[in-house]
Amino acid sequence: MSLPREGTGVYHSLRGEKMLSEFLMEKVGSKELRAIGEKVFEGKRLSSKDAVYLFYRSDLTYVASLAEHVNRKRNGLFAYFVVNRQINPTNICIYQCNFCSFGVTKSDPKAYEMSLQEVLKKVEETHRMGGKEVHIVGGIPPHWKYEDYINLVREIKKAFPHVVVKAWTAIEIHHMSKISGKSYEDILLELKSVGLSAIPGGGAEIFSERVRGIIAPYKAKAEEYLEVHRTAHRLGIPTNATMLYGHIESYEERVEHMERLRSLQDETGGFQVFIPLAYWPEGNRLGGKRTSSVDDLKTIAIARLFLDNFDHIKAYWVTLGERVAQIALNMGADDVDGTIQEEKIVHAAGTSSAMGHTKEKLIKLIRGAGKIPVERDTFYRPVAIYP
Ligand code: V47
């Protein structure tokens, strides 16, 4: 199935790019903001300095209007969702990152580990309800062997060949390399041979060495995360990219993070989507405050403007909340992730969003944003359109 190219949208009353650009330019007093707006309309790449300037100086409506203009040119009026399920086979984790409220030690009373039968039962439920994807990530237990990660994917694909397995973040793959002595390439080839189709974006957090040293001192470094993704792209495995923001990082560090993703994307073209993850502060050692909705929306909009080589920007309803995710679909985002069914990582940190949603609810959410819902598969191929 293919989609019609251009959509019309909230700006159709302004009819066309020239009028929109004139409207926006008139609204803006600052010389610097006008110059950034002009770059956007001329299709020129924003510099890191531009993006930092937008974080500090732009109001939400300006940056959001620019971002939505860019999104409309790329995705028309379409906004995507997937019928999927998250499965977190265990919360036992050796890394104990300070921002994480999900991972616990093996002796913690909250520790759990699913059996293979339990995981397969969850995949079966997803399959029965027409699910296209299982997204599998978890803690990193001290007792898991390299083969455990491989076997889980193999067994799922053996039982459900039509379900797409998007599994193991770069952090897990780096860990698998440490315990097995194998290269990223050998591990990814083996995972691919047993049925892994894509890699989720988790574990990126913030690449800045300063911040990573405080919030996640023991897990894979930024270079290692990026090298796993680079290798996956070379082997034809598409991946996603995330950024955990709103804790102790500066705007400059957010932009540096996106800059490193943008330059890897220039090199490989293998990222499918960028997912800004708003930090939730309950139940972990880092603590702090929740992000504001304005910060969430500005971050999505600036990501849309800065990451000119990414096709999709995800408004992840679990971290944003359903209502802010809906607004984000008018401010640069074109995807809301999926039905999910059972989210544990951000719920452990206090998010008030639902555990999961029906397909009908996501269709309603997207329609409420004035967009046309497109059910997609893991690779953003349309499965059904709901005009
Ligand atoms: O890597 C952990 C984040 C991520 C907190 O690839 C937290 O399509 C907020 O990566 N507050 C896991 N966030 C989730 C993830 C993801 C989700 C949806 C889709 C995709 C995709 C990827 O959750 C972790 C971490 O960055 N996280 N703790 C917290 N307190």
Residues whose N, C-alpha, C, O or C-beta is under 5 A from the ligand:
A	BS01	V47	F99 C100 S101 P200 G201 G202 G203 A204 E205 N240 T242 L244 L277 A278 Y279 W280 I345 V346 A349
